[in-house]
Amino acid sequence: MQRDVLTERFFTSLISGDRVASRAIVEETLTAGCSPQAALGRLFWPTNEHIQQLHRNDQISALAHNFATRLMRSLAEQLQPRLAQKPRNGKKVLMVCGNEQGEELGAQISADLLEANGYEMYFVGGGVANDELVGQVGEIKPDLLVIFGAIPETVPQTRLLIDRLHEIGVCPLLQIAVGGGVFNRAEGLSEEIGADLWAANPEELVQVITQDPDRRMTPDQRTVGRKRRIKRNAA
């Protein structure tokens, strides 16, 4: 069956709150030979992106949006134990996201895929203050901080978080990756905010993190916090 037809059926069952039909479509996908990893990346993710776009444009009701996002999250959680697990690679990832249902779902899918690829995951979700996040970075000393699925309202706080982490050097070798959410809709925002890596979707996030573990933005490349440093140097 063509992927777009399957995605359309999945979308229709989700926005109507049809739990039985939605589960059946997921099982049909797996029975047809699609791995759980591929189902999350190529069925759940594009469907979620489509639903979030319709919701932002007021093209679906709040009822349909809630039906779909809550049901997809439940189904994604059921898929997680079925993901093929690679050996642990000794690297820790702290992941945060925007505090909206759709963004948390995208970040959860990303966390599940990264964990299946050998990473030790700490998934925070959204709505956590920067001071707590900085403290957690200092406590667990992750190799990566991933901000996946930010919303426009949280971008200023994300800027401050990245600036603070670089300023105090709590984890000097920390790599910062962003993607999804507003980063997919605002060209150049990932560079502006000081991220080392950028990905459009959960599968790409796993790929760039795995392939580019040593990439870091230099201080001259970072625009976040630059004006503050210039003023301090001038003083």
ZAMARGU-4260 file (C-alpha; in steps of 0.2 Angstrom, whole numbers, plus 5000, padded with zeros to 4 digits):
<rodrens>
0) 5000/5000/5000 | 5007/5017/4996 | 5013/5027/5011 | 5002/5043/5007 | 4987/5032/5007
5) 4991/5024/5024 | 4996/5040/5031 | 4979/5048/5026 | 4970/5033/5034 | 4980/5035/5050
10) 4976/5054/5050 | 4957/5051/5048 | 4956/5038/5062 | 4967/5049/5074 | 4957/5065/5072
15) 4941/5055/5075 | 4947/5047/5090 | 4945/5030/5084 | 4958/5020/5094 | 4954/5003/5087
20) 4956/5008/5069 | 4972/5018/5073 | 4980/5003/5082 | 4975/4992/5067 | 4983/5003/5055
25) 4999/5003/5065 | 4999/4984/5066 | 4995/4983/5047 | 5011/4994/5044 | 5022/4982/5055
30) 5014/4966/5047 | 5018/4973/5030 | 5037/4973/5034 | 5039/4991/5041 | 5050/4991/5057
35) 5045/5000/5072 | 5059/5013/5070 | 5053/5016/5052 | 5034/5017/5058 | 5039/5031/5070
40) 5049/5040/5058 | 5039/5038/5042 | 5021/5036/5048 | 5020/5045/5065 | 5031/5059/5062
45) 5024/5066/5046 | 5006/5063/5052 | 5010/5073/5068 | 5018/5087/5058 | 5002/5088/5047
50) 4991/5088/5062 | 5001/5102/5070 | 5001/5113/5054 | 4982/5111/5053 | 4980/5116/5071
55) 4991/5131/5069 | 4981/5137/5054 | 4964/5133/5063 | 4960/5120/5051 | 4955/5107/5063
60) 4946/5108/5080 | 4954/5108/5097 | 4944/5091/5099 | 4952/5083/5084 | 4969/5089/5088
65) 4968/5082/5106 | 4961/5066/5100 | 4975/5064/5087 | 4990/5069/5098 | 4985/5060/5114
70) 4981/5044/5104 | 4997/5045/5094 | 5007/5047/5110 | 4999/5032/5117 | 5003/5021/5102
75) 5021/5028/5101 | 5023/5022/5119 | 5017/5005/5114 | 5030/5004/5100 | 5045/5009/5111
80) 5047/4992/5118 | 5047/4984/5101 | 5062/4995/5094 | 5077/4985/5090 | 5091/4991/5102
85) 5109/4993/5098 | 5123/4991/5111 | 5125/5006/5123 | 5138/5018/5117 | 5141/5027/5133
90) 5134/5044/5128 | 5121/5053/5138 | 5108/5064/5130 | 5097/5077/5139 | 5082/5082/5128
95) 5070/5096/5130 | 5056/5103/5119 | 5042/5115/5118 | 5027/5113/5130 | 5014/5109/5118
100) 5007/5091/5115 | 5013/5090/5097 | 5030/5096/5101 | 5032/5084/5115 | 5026/5069/5104
105) 5040/5073/5091 | 5053/5075/5105 | 5047/5058/5112 | 5049/5050/5096 | 5066/5057/5094
110) 5071/5051/5112 | 5065/5034/5108 | 5075/5032/5092 | 5091/5039/5100 | 5089/5027/5114
115) 5087/5013/5102 | 5103/5018/5094 | 5113/5016/5110 | 5111/5033/5119 | 5107/5035/5137
120) 5091/5046/5137 | 5085/5059/5149 | 5069/5066/5142 | 5063/5082/5151 | 5049/5087/5140
125) 5043/5106/5140 | 5040/5119/5153 | 5056/5117/5164 | 5065/5133/5170 | 5082/5136/5163
130) 5090/5136/5181 | 5084/5118/5183 | 5090/5113/5166 | 5108/5120/5169 | 5108/5111/5186
135) 5103/5095/5178 | 5117/5097/5165 | 5130/5100/5179 | 5123/5084/5188 | 5122/5071/5174
140) 5135/5079/5162 | 5127/5074/5146 | 5137/5073/5130 | 5122/5081/5121 | 5108/5093/5124
145) 5094/5091/5112 | 5081/5105/5110 | 5068/5096/5098 | 5051/5104/5095 | 5053/5122/5101
150) 5039/5134/5099 | 5041/5152/5095 | 5037/5158/5113 | 5051/5148/5120 | 5065/5153/5108
155) 5071/5168/5119 | 5072/5156/5134 | 5082/5144/5123 | 5094/5157/5118 | 5097/5162/5136
160) 5099/5144/5141 | 5113/5141/5127 | 5121/5157/5132 | 5121/5153/5150 | 5129/5135/5147
165) 5143/5143/5137 | 5146/5157/5149 | 5148/5147/5165 | 5156/5132/5156 | 5146/5119/5167
170) 5149/5106/5153 | 5163/5113/5141 | 5162/5098/5129 | 5143/5098/5128 | 5136/5097/5110
175) 5119/5106/5107 | 5107/5100/5093 | 5091/5107/5088 | 5077/5103/5076 | 5058/5101/5073
180) 5045/5114/5078 | 5050/5132/5075 | 5067/5127/5069 | 5059/5119/5054 | 5049/5135/5050
185) 5062/5148/5053 | 5077/5147/5041 | 5094/5151/5050 | 5087/5150/5067 | 5097/5135/5072
190) 5114/5144/5068 | 5107/5161/5076 | 5103/5152/5092 | 5121/5144/5093 | 5117/5126/5089
195) 5131/5114/5084 | 5119/5102/5074 | 5102/5104/5066 | 5089/5091/5060 | 5072/5092/5052
200) 5065/5076/5059 | 5068/5062/5072 | 5077/5050/5059 | 5088/5064/5053 | 5092/5069/5071
205) 5099/5052/5074 | 5109/5052/5058 | 5117/5069/5061 | 5121/5066/5080 | 5129/5049/5075
210) 5139/5055/5060 | 5145/5072/5068 | 5149/5069/5086 | 5164/5081/5086 | 5156/5096/5077
215) 5155/5112/5088 | 5151/5130/5084 | 5166/5141/5087 | 5163/5157/5098 | 5165/5168/5083
220) 5151/5158/5074 | 5139/5160/5088 | 5127/5174/5087 | 5118/5170/5104 | 5125/5181/5118
225) 5138/5190/5106 | 5132/5207/5110 | 5133/5204/5129 | 5151/5198/5127 | 5156/5213/5116
230) 5149/5225/5129 | 5159/5216/5143 | 5175/5217/5132 | 5172/5235/5129 | 5171/5239/5147
</rodrens>
